[in-house]
Amino acid sequence: MSKFFCAAMKIIALLGFLLTFSLALPAQMNDTLSTPVPSPEARALFRYLSSIKGKEILSGQMDSNWGIDEIKYITGITGKKPAILGLDFINEKENEAEASKAIEWWKAGGIPTIMWHWGAPGTGNGYNNSKNQIDINKCFEEGTPEHTAF
């Protein structure tokens, strides 16, 4: 994996966690994050989410490479883009492009989130392979295809 992709994954994972965590926060929130030294981006996102809690609602939309362009459709109907853009690491060959979309969305002031339909280790990429059953113990046994994939 490229350095760009790895760095993007770290940022995206943190943002997704913060978003999910912040939606479950009680009315009286602590103003500190659980990460001892959060990044400036994490602090900014947390401040923003804290500032709108109970006052505003953010909308989001999952983006896909098939079907209609959902973002374009929503923007055309409402005149506004969703705040949250959902992306998917469903096909490994497209992951760098998904990471680039997430970074562009963030730089434009949006909140990206990425899910991963990781195929069961050793069975391949994509949604259908994410539903396959495997012996999870083989993921931890050196020399197995599952370990290599994991």
Rosetta blueprint (number, residue, H / E / L):
1 M L
2 S L
3 K H
4 F H
5 F H
6 C H
7 A H
8 A H
9 M H
10 K H
11 I H
12 I H
13 A H
14 L H
15 L H
16 G H
17 F H
18 L H
19 L H
20 T H
21 F H
22 S H
23 L H
24 A L
25 L L
26 P L
27 A L
28 Q L
29 M L
30 N L
31 D L
32 T L
33 L L
34 S L
35 T L
36 P L
37 V L
38 P L
39 S L
40 P H
41 E H
42 A H
43 R H
44 A H
45 L H
46 F H
47 R H
48 Y H
49 L H
50 S H
51 S H
52 I H
53 K L
54 G L
55 K L
56 E L
57 I L
58 L L
59 S L
60 G E
61 Q E
62 M E
63 D L
64 S L
65 N L
66 W L
67 G L
68 I L
69 D L
70 E H
71 I H
72 K H
73 Y H
74 I H
75 T H
76 G H
77 I H
78 T H
79 G L
80 K L
81 K L
82 P L
83 A L
84 I E
85 L E
86 G E
87 L E
88 D E
89 F L
90 I L
91 N L
92 E H
93 K H
94 E H
95 N H
96 E H
97 A H
98 E H
99 A H
100 S H
101 K H
102 A H
103 I H
104 E H
105 W H
106 W H
107 K H
108 A L
109 G L
110 G L
111 I E
112 P E
113 T E
114 I E
115 M E
116 W L
117 H L
118 W L
119 G L
120 A L
121 P L
122 G L
123 T L
124 G L
125 N L
126 G L
127 Y H
128 N H
129 N H
130 S H
131 K L
132 N L
133 Q L
134 I L
135 D L
136 I H
137 N H
138 K H
139 C H
140 F H
141 E L
142 E L
143 G L
144 T L
145 P H
146 E H
147 H H
148 T H
149 A H
150 F L
